[in-house]
Amino acid sequence: FSACSFLKKLQRIVSSHVFQSIWWGDDGYCVVIAEKLFIKEVLGRRGHLKIFQTESMRGFIQLLKLHGFCKMEGDSSISISIKKLQALAAAGSALGKLLFYHNPCFKRDCPNLLGTCLRR
């Protein structure tokens, strides 16, 4: 389970329209995770549908940190599109807390940077 493997899987699900619990911030420089829905939608997968080795949010956050991600505070420096905000308001508490994570080597339109991310 290499660093590149984790990052490629993460890149795939963040960029996918299949998952509603994780998406790119509008600038493509951070990942936004709807904690409660992410646990159910991604970490709750079993068998051949399982994506990551961990089933807990705590374990997933540890993996993010291990791969150089830092938590960002959800303030005015993070933009979310109007459509996304409307969807969040409609979904209400089903999403849970929003978490923002950033890694300078993990950007929406720069998959070539994945190889430069070092596992801590």
ChimeraX attribute file (.defattr): number of C-alpha atoms within 10 A of each C-alpha:
attribute: neighborCount
match mode: 1-to-1
recipient: residues
	/A:1	7
	/A:2	8
	/A:3	16
	/A:4	16
	/A:5	12
	/A:6	18
	/A:7	20
	/A:8	16
	/A:9	13
	/A:10	18
	/A:11	19
	/A:12	11
	/A:13	18
	/A:14	20
	/A:15	16
	/A:16	12
	/A:17	11
	/A:18	10
	/A:19	14
	/A:20	18
	/A:21	23
	/A:22	25
	/A:23	23
	/A:24	20
	/A:25	21
	/A:26	15
	/A:27	13
	/A:28	15
	/A:29	18
	/A:30	24
	/A:31	26
	/A:32	21
	/A:33	23
	/A:34	20
	/A:35	18
	/A:36	16
	/A:37	22
	/A:38	18
	/A:39	19
	/A:40	13
	/A:41	15
	/A:42	19
	/A:43	19
	/A:44	16
	/A:45	14
	/A:46	11
	/A:47	6
	/A:48	6
	/A:49	9
	/A:50	13
	/A:51	17
	/A:52	20
	/A:53	12
	/A:54	15
	/A:55	17
	/A:56	13
	/A:57	14
	/A:58	10
	/A:59	14
	/A:60	16
	/A:61	17
	/A:62	14
	/A:63	20
	/A:64	20
	/A:65	17
	/A:66	14
	/A:67	20
	/A:68	18
	/A:69	21
	/A:70	16
	/A:71	15
	/A:72	15
	/A:73	12
	/A:74	13
	/A:75	8
	/A:76	7
	/A:77	8
	/A:78	15
	/A:79	15
	/A:80	15
	/A:81	11
	/A:82	9
	/A:83	9
	/A:84	13
	/A:85	12
	/A:86	11
	/A:87	12
	/A:88	17
	/A:89	11
	/A:90	11
	/A:91	12
	/A:92	10
	/A:93	12
	/A:94	13
	/A:95	20
	/A:96	17
	/A:97	12
	/A:98	16
	/A:99	16
	/A:100	22
	/A:101	21
	/A:102	20
	/A:103	17
	/A:104	14
	/A:105	20
	/A:106	26
	/A:107	20
	/A:108	18
	/A:109	10
	/A:110	11
	/A:111	13
	/A:112	10
	/A:113	12
	/A:114	19
	/A:115	13
	/A:116	11
	/A:117	17
	/A:118	12
	/A:119	13
	/A:120	9
